[in-house]
């Protein structure tokens, strides 16, 4: 697993440092909600933490192997909606990634279940597409700057 510098923001985009956000979950602390689990799983994809991703995937739907070497360069996460009813949860999100010289996105409506003290990812309904930010749009890299002065290089 790669490490994240302490002063930098957490890869999940919460605005908190990694040590005060997803790192405790990656080290074994149970996620308090489906959204927290989703954020920590996104951070684990960024960090290529296969162990954590498999541990938080429900055994009934967990793949036998998980290869991350050729996964996209994930750059930002946006939680669109989420809900929790009893031991069931759902999170709708958009994750952005670099696609060659451009950008792509994955949107997913993810289902979660709580067993004991732990939330687990069950499955998700996904769609992907190309992202075409305008010059004055926020940069898809998650920097918070305008695209034209960040990754567009204008």
N, C-alpha and C positions, 0 to 999 in steps of 0.2 A: 504494500500500500504506500502511496506517496504521502508526504506530509504537507501540511499547510502552515505557513508562517503565522505565528500567533497574532501579530498586529493586523493582518489582512482580514478582510471580511470572509465569512463562511461561504463556501461555494453555493449554498442553497439560496443565497440572496436575501437572507433575513435582516441583514444590516448589523448583525452581531459578529463577534469574532468566532472563529471555528471552535476555540476552547470553551466558549460560553454558549454554543449552539449545538452543532451536530457531533462534535468529538465525544462528549459523554455518552451519547447513544451508540456511537461506533465502538466505544469501549465496554458496552454491555448494559448501560442504563436503559430501562424500558421507555419507549416513546409514549408521551402522555396523550397523544391523539393521532388519528389517521393523518392529519396534515403534517404533524411533526415527523411521523414515520416517512411520509412521502418526501419531505425536505431532506431528511437524513439519507434516504435512498438515492436521491438525486446527487447529493454530495458524494456518496459512495461511488456512483457511476463516474463522477468527475475524477475522483481519486483512484478509480479502478480497484476498489476494495471488494473483491469477489466474495470473500469470507462473510462480510456483513450483509451483502445482498442476498446470499443464499440463506443466511441465518434468519433474515426477516421475511423470507418468502414462505408462504404456508406450505407445509410438507405435501399437501394434496395436489398442488399445482407447481411446485418447485421443479425446475428442469434438472436433469441428472448432471449436466455440466453447464457452466456459464463462462463463455469466452469473451473477454473484454479488450483484447489486444487491438482489435479492428473496430472498436466502437467509435462513434463520432466524438469530436472535440466539443463537449457540452460547454455552453457559455453562460446561460442564464435560465432561471426558472420563474414562472409566473403562476401563482395559485389563482385560479379563476373562481372556483367555488368548492365548498366542502361541507360535509354534514356527518353527524355521528348520531346514531339512534341505537341505544343499548350497546350490544357487542358488534354492531355492523357499522361500517363507515364507507364514505365515498369521497374521493377528491378528484376534481377536474382541474387539469393543469396544462400549461404549454411550456415545453422545454425547447430552447433554441440551441443550435449547434452550427459550427462552421462546416460549409459544404464546398470544398475547393476554394474558389475565389469569392463565393457567395455565402448564403446562409440558408439553413433549413430549420424546420420546426417539427416537433412531434406533439400532438395533443392527445391526451388520454383521459378517459373517465375510469379511474381505478377503484376497485373494490377491496375493502379491508375487513378483517375479522379480528376480534379480540378474544384471546384464550388465556385465561389466568390474568396475569398482569401485562401481557405482551400483545401488541397489535402486529398483525401479519398482512403482507400484501397477498391478495388472492389472484386477481386477474384484472385485465384492463381492455377497454375498447379503444383502439388507437386509430389515428389518421396522421399522415405526414404530408408536408408540402414544402415548397420553396418560399423563403421570406425575402421580400424586396423592400427594404427600408428606404424611405425618402431621405433626402439630405438633412432635413430638420427633425427627423424622428429620433427618438432615443437610440443610441447604438445598441445593436443586439448582443454585443459582448458583455453587457451588464455594467459598464463603467459609469453610467449615469450621464455621460456627455452626449452631445448631438453626434449623429452618425458622420456628418460632414467634417467634424474636427477630430474625430476619433479614428475609427477603422477605415473610413473612406479616404482619409488623409488629405482632406480639402483645406 
